[in-house]
């Protein structure tokens, strides 16, 4: 596809803000989005913006006692705007964006240290099980919460005691060094939620571990190590039997996993590639975000301030038989469709609009939030 005929990334509007931005999320079913982050004094802030044409209007703001690290509307019912947020003090809070002055709907101590990441699902889907919020902590733990009964976690996957992990370059806000002998858990993702019973979590760690937890069986279903710290992970869709997932890492490493076939010895097939580094590129790939309208298209956020739109390329065969007659998966690859540098600082926050295909909001550590459009994504 010629570049002039293919998708392009364009910035529509931006605004500089007086705080560090850690997360951005569209409010489902609206042209509004939230920006969450931290003030210089260490307190948290959440702002709500309305996109009116090419103008951004701030419509609400709430101060929080601790820095806000991450957020998701995934466990909220369609009629509500309940945002789950994780704080630097290890709290999980649920906020009603329509009534920010009313205080949190609940607040629990989720982790010792930062809540590095969270993912949520089930609030707006039918036939996919109850709503859940999964949190990843600096203490190395992964916990699962039912927002209807938040007093205690519904499940917890905690690190075994052991020696401290070898040091590695941290992905900024994720934090360097785990609590005690645990490796930081930097990211978490919900998926395989295709009926009322099945659900899995993926968790990525500072030491390169990636683990899949089966929530129904309450066990580790699969684990591997990708050799670099895992900064981002995501299933291509949450509400189907798992198909594939993508992992982003330190040092420009991108890992693509074929998830339809799990071999009894070798697990899930993987393909590892590196983003072509431009001169001076900071190598961390901060996160991966699949386009809601097309599970084979995803954005990768770069530590050099770039956004890279990728298209997954399926192999000729997705599974083959090994010498023992067992099915073994075959992973595909990904090509960069288009790329744009939007900042000189790492792009640490990104979210696609679920209502307008190609529309996105992104933020980097230059304290600027940007609304943009990936054009012609329907042609991919």
C-alpha positions as YAML, in Angstrom:
chain: A
units: angstrom
residues:
- id: 1
  name: UNK
  ca: [0.00, 0.00, 0.00]
- id: 2
  name: UNK
  ca: [1.46, 3.35, -1.01]
- id: 3
  name: UNK
  ca: [1.97, 5.77, 1.85]
- id: 4
  name: UNK
  ca: [-0.26, 8.42, 0.25]
- id: 5
  name: UNK
  ca: [-3.12, 5.92, -0.01]
- id: 6
  name: UNK
  ca: [-2.71, 4.34, 3.41]
- id: 7
  name: UNK
  ca: [-3.53, 5.46, 6.94]
- id: 8
  name: UNK
  ca: [-1.92, 8.59, 8.32]
- id: 9
  name: UNK
  ca: [-1.66, 9.89, 11.89]
- id: 10
  name: UNK
  ca: [-2.79, 13.47, 12.37]
- id: 11
  name: UNK
  ca: [-2.98, 15.66, 15.46]
- id: 12
  name: UNK
  ca: [-6.28, 17.55, 15.74]
- id: 13
  name: UNK
  ca: [-5.87, 19.54, 18.94]
- id: 14
  name: UNK
  ca: [-3.60, 19.65, 21.98]
- id: 15
  name: UNK
  ca: [-3.40, 21.32, 25.36]
- id: 16
  name: UNK
  ca: [-0.50, 21.80, 27.76]
- id: 17
  name: UNK
  ca: [-1.28, 21.00, 31.40]
- id: 18
  name: UNK
  ca: [0.47, 21.94, 34.66]
- id: 19
  name: UNK
  ca: [0.96, 18.35, 35.87]
- id: 20
  name: UNK
  ca: [2.49, 15.02, 34.84]
- id: 21
  name: UNK
  ca: [0.02, 12.88, 32.88]
- id: 22
  name: UNK
  ca: [-0.08, 9.15, 33.61]
- id: 23
  name: UNK
  ca: [-3.33, 8.12, 31.94]
- id: 24
  name: UNK
  ca: [-6.00, 9.16, 29.44]
- id: 25
  name: UNK
  ca: [-9.35, 7.44, 28.85]
- id: 26
  name: UNK
  ca: [-12.37, 8.20, 26.69]
- id: 27
  name: UNK
  ca: [-15.65, 8.28, 28.61]
- id: 28
  name: UNK
  ca: [-17.65, 5.51, 26.86]
- id: 29
  name: UNK
  ca: [-20.38, 6.71, 24.51]
- id: 30
  name: UNK
  ca: [-19.30, 10.37, 24.63]
- id: 31
  name: UNK
  ca: [-16.88, 12.86, 23.09]
- id: 32
  name: UNK
  ca: [-15.34, 13.36, 26.52]
- id: 33
  name: UNK
  ca: [-12.15, 11.98, 27.99]
- id: 34
  name: UNK
  ca: [-10.40, 12.02, 31.35]
- id: 35
  name: UNK
  ca: [-6.80, 12.92, 32.06]
- id: 36
  name: UNK
  ca: [-5.22, 11.64, 35.26]
- id: 37
  name: UNK
  ca: [-1.84, 12.28, 36.78]
- id: 38
  name: UNK
  ca: [0.16, 13.92, 39.55]
- id: 39
  name: UNK
  ca: [0.93, 17.43, 40.77]
- id: 40
  name: UNK
  ca: [4.54, 18.44, 41.55]
- id: 41
  name: UNK
  ca: [3.73, 18.14, 45.27]
- id: 42
  name: UNK
  ca: [2.76, 14.47, 44.84]
- id: 43
  name: UNK
  ca: [-1.03, 14.78, 44.98]
- id: 44
  name: UNK
  ca: [-3.28, 13.43, 42.27]
- id: 45
  name: UNK
  ca: [-5.48, 15.22, 39.78]
- id: 46
  name: UNK
  ca: [-8.25, 14.13, 37.42]
- id: 47
  name: UNK
  ca: [-9.66, 16.40, 34.73]
- id: 48
  name: UNK
  ca: [-12.55, 15.81, 32.31]
- id: 49
  name: UNK
  ca: [-12.48, 17.36, 28.84]
- id: 50
  name: UNK
  ca: [-15.16, 17.68, 26.18]
- id: 51
  name: UNK
  ca: [-14.12, 17.66, 22.53]
- id: 52
  name: UNK
  ca: [-16.29, 20.26, 20.81]
- id: 53
  name: UNK
  ca: [-15.22, 20.35, 17.18]
- id: 54
  name: UNK
  ca: [-11.54, 21.22, 17.38]
- id: 55
  name: UNK
  ca: [-11.85, 22.83, 20.80]
- id: 56
  name: UNK
  ca: [-11.12, 21.23, 24.18]
- id: 57
  name: UNK
  ca: [-13.32, 22.39, 27.04]
- id: 58
  name: UNK
  ca: [-12.50, 21.38, 30.62]
- id: 59
  name: UNK
  ca: [-15.79, 20.42, 32.26]
- id: 60
  name: UNK
  ca: [-14.70, 18.95, 35.61]
- id: 61
  name: UNK
  ca: [-11.71, 18.54, 37.90]
- id: 62
  name: UNK
  ca: [-11.01, 16.70, 41.14]
- id: 63
  name: UNK
  ca: [-7.94, 16.69, 43.35]
- id: 64
  name: UNK
  ca: [-6.87, 13.40, 44.93]
- id: 65
  name: UNK
  ca: [-4.67, 12.79, 47.99]
- id: 66
  name: UNK
  ca: [-2.16, 10.67, 46.04]
- id: 67
  name: UNK
  ca: [-0.77, 10.60, 42.53]
- id: 68
  name: UNK
  ca: [-3.03, 8.78, 40.04]
- id: 69
  name: UNK
  ca: [-1.09, 6.21, 38.02]
- id: 70
  name: UNK
  ca: [-3.66, 4.43, 35.82]
- id: 71
  name: UNK
  ca: [-7.38, 4.09, 35.14]
- id: 72
  name: UNK
  ca: [-10.12, 2.21, 33.27]
- id: 73
  name: UNK
  ca: [-13.87, 2.42, 32.62]
- id: 74
  name: UNK
  ca: [-13.99, -1.29, 31.71]
- id: 75
  name: UNK
  ca: [-15.91, -2.44, 34.80]
- id: 76
  name: UNK
  ca: [-18.47, 0.37, 34.57]
- id: 77
  name: UNK
  ca: [-22.01, -0.24, 33.32]
- id: 78
  name: UNK
  ca: [-22.87, 1.50, 30.05]
- id: 79
  name: UNK
  ca: [-25.21, 3.93, 31.81]
- id: 80
  name: UNK
  ca: [-22.54, 4.94, 34.33]
- id: 81
  name: UNK
  ca: [-19.16, 6.64, 34.10]
- id: 82
  name: UNK
  ca: [-17.36, 4.88, 36.94]
- id: 83
  name: UNK
  ca: [-13.60, 5.14, 36.58]
- id: 84
  name: UNK
  ca: [-11.33, 2.71, 38.42]
- id: 85
  name: UNK
  ca: [-8.01, 4.37, 39.29]
- id: 86
  name: UNK
  ca: [-4.79, 3.17, 40.89]
- id: 87
  name: UNK
  ca: [-2.66, 5.43, 43.05]
- id: 88
  name: UNK
  ca: [0.99, 5.79, 43.94]
- id: 89
  name: UNK
  ca: [0.06, 4.89, 47.52]
- id: 90
  name: UNK
  ca: [-1.23, 1.48, 46.40]
- id: 91
  name: UNK
  ca: [-4.94, 2.27, 46.55]
- id: 92
  name: UNK
  ca: [-7.65, 1.18, 44.13]
- id: 93
  name: UNK
  ca: [-10.44, 3.76, 43.96]
- id: 94
  name: UNK
  ca: [-13.69, 3.90, 42.01]
- id: 95
  name: UNK
  ca: [-14.77, 7.42, 41.01]
- id: 96
  name: UNK
  ca: [-18.06, 8.60, 39.50]
- id: 97
  name: UNK
  ca: [-16.90, 10.97, 36.77]
- id: 98
  name: UNK
  ca: [-20.35, 12.57, 36.65]
- id: 99
  name: UNK
  ca: [-20.13, 13.39, 40.39]
- id: 100
  name: UNK
  ca: [-16.47, 13.92, 41.18]
- id: 101
  name: UNK
  ca: [-17.30, 16.17, 44.13]
- id: 102
  name: UNK
  ca: [-19.03, 13.25, 45.89]
- id: 103
  name: UNK
  ca: [-15.80, 11.40, 46.66]
- id: 104
  name: UNK
  ca: [-14.90, 7.81, 45.74]
- id: 105
  name: UNK
  ca: [-17.54, 5.09, 45.51]
- id: 106
  name: UNK
  ca: [-14.97, 2.88, 47.23]
- id: 107
  name: UNK
  ca: [-11.28, 2.96, 48.12]
- id: 108
  name: UNK
  ca: [-9.24, -0.10, 49.12]
- id: 109
  name: UNK
  ca: [-5.57, -0.79, 49.75]
- id: 110
  name: UNK
  ca: [-4.65, -2.93, 46.75]
- id: 111
  name: UNK
  ca: [-0.83, -3.09, 46.92]
- id: 112
  name: UNK
  ca: [2.19, -2.10, 48.97]
- id: 113
  name: UNK
  ca: [3.59, 0.70, 46.82]
- id: 114
  name: UNK
  ca: [2.47, 1.87, 43.39]
- id: 115
  name: UNK
  ca: [-0.45, 0.43, 41.53]
- id: 116
  name: UNK
  ca: [1.58, 0.34, 38.33]
- id: 117
  name: UNK
  ca: [-1.28, -0.64, 36.03]
- id: 118
  name: UNK
  ca: [-4.84, -1.87, 35.99]
- id: 119
  name: UNK
  ca: [-7.28, -3.32, 33.49]
- id: 120
  name: UNK
  ca: [-11.03, -3.78, 33.83]
- id: 121
  name: UNK
  ca: [-13.73, -5.59, 31.90]
- id: 122
  name: UNK
  ca: [-17.30, -6.85, 32.11]
- id: 123
  name: UNK
  ca: [-19.27, -3.72, 32.88]
- id: 124
  name: UNK
  ca: [-20.53, -3.13, 29.35]
- id: 125
  name: UNK
  ca: [-20.66, -6.68, 27.98]
- id: 126
  name: UNK
  ca: [-23.31, -9.38, 28.27]
- id: 127
  name: UNK
  ca: [-22.62, -13.09, 28.56]
- id: 128
  name: UNK
  ca: [-18.97, -12.47, 29.47]
- id: 129
  name: UNK
  ca: [-19.05, -12.88, 33.24]
- id: 130
  name: UNK
  ca: [-19.19, -10.35, 36.07]
- id: 131
  name: UNK
  ca: [-17.23, -7.09, 36.05]
- id: 132
  name: UNK
  ca: [-13.65, -7.30, 37.29]
- id: 133
  name: UNK
  ca: [-10.75, -4.95, 37.92]
- id: 134
  name: UNK
  ca: [-7.23, -6.40, 37.79]
- id: 135
  name: UNK
  ca: [-4.35, -4.48, 39.39]
- id: 136
  name: UNK
  ca: [-0.58, -4.86, 39.03]
- id: 137
  name: UNK
  ca: [1.65, -3.64, 41.84]
- id: 138
  name: UNK
  ca: [5.17, -2.56, 42.67]
- id: 139
  name: UNK
  ca: [5.04, -5.34, 45.28]
- id: 140
  name: UNK
  ca: [5.00, -7.87, 42.43]
- id: 141
  name: UNK
  ca: [1.42, -8.94, 43.07]
- id: 142
  name: UNK
  ca: [-1.60, -9.19, 40.79]
- id: 143
  name: UNK
  ca: [-5.01, -8.86, 42.41]
- id: 144
  name: UNK
  ca: [-8.51, -9.18, 41.01]
- id: 145
  name: UNK
  ca: [-11.42, -7.14, 42.38]
- id: 146
  name: UNK
  ca: [-15.19, -7.37, 42.04]
- id: 147
  name: UNK
  ca: [-16.41, -3.74, 42.15]
- id: 148
  name: UNK
  ca: [-19.69, -4.94, 43.67]
- id: 149
  name: UNK
  ca: [-17.85, -6.44, 46.68]
- id: 150
  name: UNK
  ca: [-14.54, -4.57, 46.89]
- id: 151
  name: UNK
  ca: [-13.61, -5.14, 50.53]
- id: 152
  name: UNK
  ca: [-11.34, -8.09, 49.73]
- id: 153
  name: UNK
  ca: [-9.83, -9.22, 46.41]
- id: 154
  name: UNK
  ca: [-11.68, -11.92, 44.51]
- id: 155
  name: UNK
  ca: [-8.31, -13.48, 43.62]
- id: 156
  name: UNK
  ca: [-4.64, -12.77, 44.27]
- id: 157
  name: UNK
  ca: [-1.50, -14.01, 42.54]
- id: 158
  name: UNK
  ca: [1.44, -13.05, 44.71]
- id: 159
  name: UNK
  ca: [5.19, -13.51, 44.17]
- id: 160
  name: UNK
  ca: [7.08, -16.24, 45.94]
- id: 161
  name: UNK
  ca: [9.73, -15.07, 48.38]
- id: 162
  name: UNK
  ca: [13.18, -14.99, 46.87]
- id: 163
  name: UNK
  ca: [16.28, -12.88, 46.18]
- id: 164
  name: UNK
  ca: [15.86, -9.43, 44.68]
- id: 165
  name: UNK
  ca: [15.71, -9.35, 40.88]
- id: 166
  name: UNK
  ca: [18.65, -8.16, 38.83]
- id: 167
  name: UNK
  ca: [18.35, -4.46, 38.16]
- id: 168
  name: UNK
  ca: [17.11, -3.29, 34.76]
- id: 169
  name: UNK
  ca: [16.21, 0.00, 33.17]
- id: 170
  name: UNK
  ca: [12.78, 0.95, 34.45]
- id: 171
  name: UNK
  ca: [9.90, 2.04, 32.25]
- id: 172
  name: UNK
  ca: [9.60, 5.34, 34.05]
- id: 173
  name: UNK
  ca: [6.34, 5.47, 35.99]
- id: 174
  name: UNK
  ca: [6.28, 1.72, 36.44]
- id: 175
  name: UNK
  ca: [9.03, 2.04, 39.02]
- id: 176
  name: UNK
  ca: [12.44, 0.47, 39.31]
- id: 177
  name: UNK
  ca: [12.99, -2.38, 41.69]
- id: 178
  name: UNK
  ca: [10.33, -4.49, 43.33]
- id: 179
  name: UNK
  ca: [9.29, -4.58, 46.93]
- id: 180
  name: UNK
  ca: [11.45, -7.01, 48.91]
- id: 181
  name: UNK
  ca: [12.54, -9.89, 46.68]
- id: 182
  name: UNK
  ca: [9.72, -9.44, 44.18]
- id: 183
  name: UNK
  ca: [10.05, -8.18, 40.65]
- id: 184
  name: UNK
  ca: [7.72, -5.28, 39.86]
- id: 185
  name: UNK
  ca: [4.58, -6.22, 37.98]
- id: 186
  name: UNK
  ca: [4.44, -3.50, 35.32]
- id: 187
  name: UNK
  ca: [1.29, -4.38, 33.36]
- id: 188
  name: UNK
  ca: [-1.84, -6.52, 33.37]
- id: 189
  name: UNK
  ca: [-4.57, -7.40, 30.86]
- id: 190
  name: UNK
  ca: [-7.93, -9.19, 30.99]
- id: 191
  name: UNK
  ca: [-9.01, -11.56, 28.21]
- id: 192
  name: UNK
  ca: [-10.44, -14.93, 27.14]
- id: 193
  name: UNK
  ca: [-13.76, -13.79, 28.62]
- id: 194
  name: UNK
  ca: [-16.02, -15.44, 26.06]
- id: 195
  name: UNK
  ca: [-18.67, -16.85, 28.44]
- id: 196
  name: UNK
  ca: [-19.82, -16.58, 32.04]
- id: 197
  name: UNK
  ca: [-17.08, -18.84, 33.39]
- id: 198
  name: UNK
  ca: [-13.85, -18.44, 31.42]
- id: 199
  name: UNK
  ca: [-11.46, -15.57, 32.01]
- id: 200
  name: UNK
  ca: [-7.68, -15.16, 31.95]
- id: 201
  name: UNK
  ca: [-5.19, -12.50, 32.98]
- id: 202
  name: UNK
  ca: [-1.85, -11.66, 31.46]
- id: 203
  name: UNK
  ca: [0.78, -10.01, 33.65]
- id: 204
  name: UNK
  ca: [4.17, -8.64, 32.62]
- id: 205
  name: UNK
  ca: [7.10, -8.11, 34.97]
- id: 206
  name: UNK
  ca: [10.25, -6.04, 35.25]
- id: 207
  name: UNK
  ca: [12.49, -9.12, 34.92]
- id: 208
  name: UNK
  ca: [10.96, -10.17, 31.58]
- id: 209
  name: UNK
  ca: [8.51, -12.72, 32.96]
- id: 210
  name: UNK
  ca: [5.07, -12.94, 31.45]
- id: 211
  name: UNK
  ca: [2.41, -15.05, 33.14]
- id: 212
  name: UNK
  ca: [-1.09, -16.12, 32.20]
- id: 213
  name: UNK
  ca: [-3.46, -16.72, 35.11]
- id: 214
  name: UNK
  ca: [-6.63, -18.79, 34.72]
- id: 215
  name: UNK
  ca: [-9.19, -17.11, 36.98]
- id: 216
  name: UNK
  ca: [-11.68, -19.99, 36.90]
- id: 217
  name: UNK
  ca: [-9.03, -22.50, 38.02]
- id: 218
  name: UNK
  ca: [-7.13, -19.94, 40.16]
- id: 219
  name: UNK
  ca: [-3.75, -21.07, 38.83]
- id: 220
  name: UNK
  ca: [-0.91, -20.12, 36.54]
- id: 221
  name: UNK
  ca: [-1.88, -21.50, 33.14]
- id: 222
  name: UNK
  ca: [1.35, -20.57, 31.33]
- id: 223
  name: UNK
  ca: [4.51, -18.57, 31.89]
- id: 224
  name: UNK
  ca: [7.59, -17.58, 29.95]
- id: 225
  name: UNK
  ca: [10.38, -15.01, 29.91]
- id: 226
  name: UNK
  ca: [10.89, -12.67, 26.95]
- id: 227
  name: UNK
  ca: [14.34, -11.46, 28.02]
- id: 228
  name: UNK
  ca: [13.44, -7.79, 28.47]
- id: 229
  name: UNK
  ca: [11.29, -5.96, 30.99]
- id: 230
  name: UNK
  ca: [7.62, -6.15, 29.96]
- id: 231
  name: UNK
  ca: [6.08, -2.67, 29.78]
- id: 232
  name: UNK
  ca: [2.76, -3.47, 28.08]
- id: 233
  name: UNK
  ca: [0.55, -6.43, 27.25]
- id: 234
  name: UNK
  ca: [-2.89, -6.78, 25.68]
- id: 235
  name: UNK
  ca: [-5.18, -9.41, 24.16]
- id: 236
  name: UNK
  ca: [-6.43, -8.42, 20.72]
- id: 237
  name: UNK
  ca: [-9.96, -8.64, 22.15]
- id: 238
  name: UNK
  ca: [-11.17, -9.37, 25.66]
- id: 239
  name: UNK
  ca: [-14.58, -10.89, 24.90]
- id: 240
  name: UNK
  ca: [-13.59, -13.81, 22.65]
- id: 241
  name: UNK
  ca: [-11.75, -17.08, 23.12]
- id: 242
  name: UNK
  ca: [-8.17, -15.88, 23.15]
- id: 243
  name: UNK
  ca: [-6.81, -15.45, 19.66]
- id: 244
  name: UNK
  ca: [-3.47, -13.64, 20.03]
- id: 245
  name: UNK
  ca: [-1.78, -11.13, 22.30]
- id: 246
  name: UNK
  ca: [1.00, -8.57, 22.00]
- id: 247
  name: UNK
  ca: [3.78, -7.72, 24.46]
- id: 248
  name: UNK
  ca: [5.89, -4.54, 24.40]
- id: 249
  name: UNK
  ca: [9.25, -4.40, 26.16]
- id: 250
  name: UNK
  ca: [12.39, -2.45, 26.89]
- id: 251
  name: UNK
  ca: [14.96, -2.05, 24.10]
- id: 252
  name: UNK
  ca: [12.43, -1.80, 21.24]
- id: 253
  name: UNK
  ca: [11.34, -5.43, 21.61]
- id: 254
  name: UNK
  ca: [7.88, -6.40, 20.36]
- id: 255
  name: UNK
  ca: [6.57, -9.94, 20.95]
- id: 256
  name: UNK
  ca: [3.55, -11.42, 19.14]
- id: 257
  name: UNK
  ca: [1.94, -14.54, 20.60]
- id: 258
  name: UNK
  ca: [-0.40, -16.97, 18.85]
- id: 259
  name: UNK
  ca: [-2.96, -17.86, 21.55]
- id: 260
  name: UNK
  ca: [-5.39, -20.22, 19.79]
- id: 261
  name: UNK
  ca: [-3.07, -23.19, 20.31]
- id: 262
  name: UNK
  ca: [-1.25, -24.02, 23.55]
- id: 263
  name: UNK
  ca: [1.28, -26.82, 23.16]
- id: 264
  name: UNK
  ca: [1.61, -29.04, 26.27]
- id: 265
  name: UNK
  ca: [5.40, -28.49, 26.40]
- id: 266
  name: UNK
  ca: [6.18, -25.39, 24.38]
- id: 267
  name: UNK
  ca: [3.16, -23.29, 25.31]
- id: 268
  name: UNK
  ca: [2.19, -20.45, 22.98]
- id: 269
  name: UNK
  ca: [4.13, -19.77, 19.80]
- id: 270
  name: UNK
  ca: [5.83, -16.38, 19.67]
- id: 271
  name: UNK
  ca: [7.46, -14.10, 17.14]
- id: 272
  name: UNK
  ca: [9.87, -11.42, 18.38]
- id: 273
  name: UNK
  ca: [10.82, -8.36, 16.37]
- id: 274
  name: UNK
  ca: [12.30, -4.95, 17.02]
- id: 275
  name: UNK
  ca: [11.01, -1.58, 15.99]
- id: 276
  name: UNK
  ca: [13.50, 0.06, 13.68]
- id: 277
  name: UNK
  ca: [15.24, 2.58, 15.90]
- id: 278
  name: UNK
  ca: [15.70, 6.10, 14.63]
- id: 279
  name: UNK
  ca: [18.77, 8.07, 15.66]
- id: 280
  name: UNK
  ca: [18.51, 8.95, 19.33]
- id: 281
  name: UNK
  ca: [15.45, 6.77, 19.92]
- id: 282
  name: UNK
  ca: [14.82, 5.86, 23.55]
- id: 283
  name: UNK
  ca: [14.16, 2.17, 23.18]
- id: 284
  name: UNK
  ca: [11.32, 1.50, 25.60]
- id: 285
  name: UNK
  ca: [8.00, 0.48, 24.02]
- id: 286
  name: UNK
  ca: [5.60, 1.81, 26.62]
- id: 287
  name: UNK
  ca: [2.39, 0.08, 25.62]
- id: 288
  name: UNK
  ca: [0.21, -1.62, 23.01]
- id: 289
  name: UNK
  ca: [-3.38, -0.66, 22.20]
- id: 290
  name: UNK
  ca: [-5.56, -2.65, 19.79]
- id: 291
  name: UNK
  ca: [-8.05, -0.76, 17.65]
- id: 292
  name: UNK
  ca: [-11.53, -1.61, 19.05]
- id: 293
  name: UNK
  ca: [-13.00, -1.87, 15.54]
- id: 294
  name: UNK
  ca: [-10.26, -4.15, 14.14]
- id: 295
  name: UNK
  ca: [-8.36, -6.58, 16.35]
- id: 296
  name: UNK
  ca: [-5.54, -6.96, 13.79]
- id: 297
  name: UNK
  ca: [-4.54, -3.28, 14.05]
- id: 298
  name: UNK
  ca: [-2.69, -1.89, 17.06]
- id: 299
  name: UNK
  ca: [-0.75, 1.17, 18.18]
- id: 300
  name: UNK
  ca: [2.63, 0.98, 19.90]
- id: 301
  name: UNK
  ca: [3.70, 3.93, 22.07]
- id: 302
  name: UNK
  ca: [7.41, 4.73, 21.95]
- id: 303
  name: UNK
  ca: [9.84, 6.14, 24.44]
- id: 304
  name: UNK
  ca: [11.09, 8.52, 21.75]
- id: 305
  name: UNK
  ca: [7.69, 10.23, 21.58]
- id: 306
  name: UNK
  ca: [6.45, 8.22, 18.60]
- id: 307
  name: UNK
  ca: [3.20, 6.46, 17.78]
- id: 308
  name: UNK
  ca: [3.54, 3.48, 15.43]
- id: 309
  name: UNK
  ca: [0.41, 1.94, 13.89]
- id: 310
  name: UNK
  ca: [0.85, -1.77, 13.17]
- id: 311
  name: UNK
  ca: [-1.06, -4.36, 11.16]
- id: 312
  name: UNK
  ca: [-0.82, -8.02, 12.17]
- id: 313
  name: UNK
  ca: [0.10, -10.45, 9.40]
- id: 314
  name: UNK
  ca: [-1.25, -13.98, 9.89]
- id: 315
  name: UNK
  ca: [0.93, -16.94, 8.84]
- id: 316
  name: UNK
  ca: [-0.17, -19.31, 6.09]
- id: 317
  name: UNK
  ca: [-0.91, -21.91, 8.78]
- id: 318
  name: UNK
  ca: [-1.76, -20.99, 12.36]
- id: 319
  name: UNK
  ca: [-0.96, -24.47, 13.71]
- id: 320
  name: UNK
  ca: [1.08, -27.48, 12.64]
- id: 321
  name: UNK
  ca: [1.54, -30.99, 14.02]
- id: 322
  name: UNK
  ca: [4.81, -31.80, 15.75]
- id: 323
  name: UNK
  ca: [6.61, -35.15, 15.70]
- id: 324
  name: UNK
  ca: [4.31, -36.44, 18.46]
- id: 325
  name: UNK
  ca: [1.15, -35.41, 16.66]
- id: 326
  name: UNK
  ca: [0.50, -32.48, 19.02]
- id: 327
  name: UNK
  ca: [-0.77, -29.21, 17.59]
- id: 328
  name: UNK
  ca: [1.77, -26.41, 17.82]
- id: 329
  name: UNK
  ca: [0.92, -22.80, 17.06]
- id: 330
  name: UNK
  ca: [2.60, -20.62, 14.46]
- id: 331
  name: UNK
  ca: [2.92, -16.92, 15.26]
- id: 332
  name: UNK
  ca: [2.53, -14.18, 12.69]
- id: 333
  name: UNK
  ca: [4.39, -10.90, 12.37]
- id: 334
  name: UNK
  ca: [3.49, -7.22, 12.28]
- id: 335
  name: UNK
  ca: [4.31, -4.39, 9.90]
- id: 336
  name: UNK
  ca: [4.37, -0.69, 10.67]
- id: 337
  name: UNK
  ca: [1.63, 0.94, 8.60]
- id: 338
  name: UNK
  ca: [2.45, 4.51, 9.58]
- id: 339
  name: UNK
  ca: [4.35, 6.33, 12.29]
- id: 340
  name: UNK
  ca: [4.44, 9.84, 13.72]
- id: 341
  name: UNK
  ca: [6.51, 11.54, 16.40]
- id: 342
  name: UNK
  ca: [4.23, 13.65, 18.58]
- id: 343
  name: UNK
  ca: [6.65, 14.62, 21.36]
- id: 344
  name: UNK
  ca: [10.29, 14.62, 22.42]
- id: 345
  name: UNK
  ca: [9.25, 12.73, 25.58]
- id: 346
  name: UNK
  ca: [7.91, 9.17, 26.04]
- id: 347
  name: UNK
  ca: [4.26, 8.58, 25.12]
- id: 348
  name: UNK
  ca: [3.06, 7.04, 28.37]
- id: 349
  name: UNK
  ca: [-0.73, 7.25, 27.89]
- id: 350
  name: UNK
  ca: [-2.99, 6.36, 24.96]
- id: 351
  name: UNK
  ca: [-6.61, 5.37, 24.35]
- id: 352
  name: UNK
  ca: [-8.67, 4.65, 21.23]
- id: 353
  name: UNK
  ca: [-12.23, 5.89, 20.97]
- id: 354
  name: UNK
  ca: [-14.71, 3.04, 21.02]
- id: 355
  name: UNK
  ca: [-17.26, 5.15, 19.14]
- id: 356
  name: UNK
  ca: [-15.25, 6.83, 16.35]
- id: 357
  name: UNK
  ca: [-12.90, 4.48, 14.51]
- id: 358
  name: UNK
  ca: [-9.39, 5.92, 14.40]
- id: 359
  name: UNK
  ca: [-9.90, 8.71, 16.94]
- id: 360
  name: UNK
  ca: [-7.45, 8.65, 19.83]
- id: 361
  name: UNK
  ca: [-6.21, 10.62, 22.80]
- id: 362
  name: UNK
  ca: [-2.56, 10.44, 23.83]
- id: 363
  name: UNK
  ca: [-0.21, 12.08, 26.31]
- id: 364
  name: UNK
  ca: [3.54, 12.20, 26.81]
- id: 365
  name: UNK
  ca: [5.75, 13.35, 29.65]
- id: 366
  name: UNK
  ca: [5.89, 16.83, 28.11]
- id: 367
  name: UNK
  ca: [2.67, 17.48, 30.09]
- id: 368
  name: UNK
  ca: [0.62, 17.82, 26.90]
- id: 369
  name: UNK
  ca: [-2.55, 15.93, 26.00]
- id: 370
  name: UNK
  ca: [-3.29, 15.43, 22.31]
- id: 371
  name: UNK
  ca: [-6.37, 14.33, 20.39]
- id: 372
  name: UNK
  ca: [-5.64, 12.79, 17.01]
- id: 373
  name: UNK
  ca: [-6.97, 10.66, 14.19]
- id: 374
  name: UNK
  ca: [-5.62, 7.62, 12.37]
- id: 375
  name: UNK
  ca: [-7.17, 8.03, 8.94]
- id: 376
  name: UNK
  ca: [-8.32, 5.23, 6.63]
- id: 377
  name: UNK
  ca: [-8.11, 2.51, 9.29]
- id: 378
  name: UNK
  ca: [-11.16, 0.89, 7.68]
- id: 379
  name: UNK
  ca: [-8.96, 0.02, 4.69]
- id: 380
  name: UNK
  ca: [-6.64, -2.17, 6.76]
...
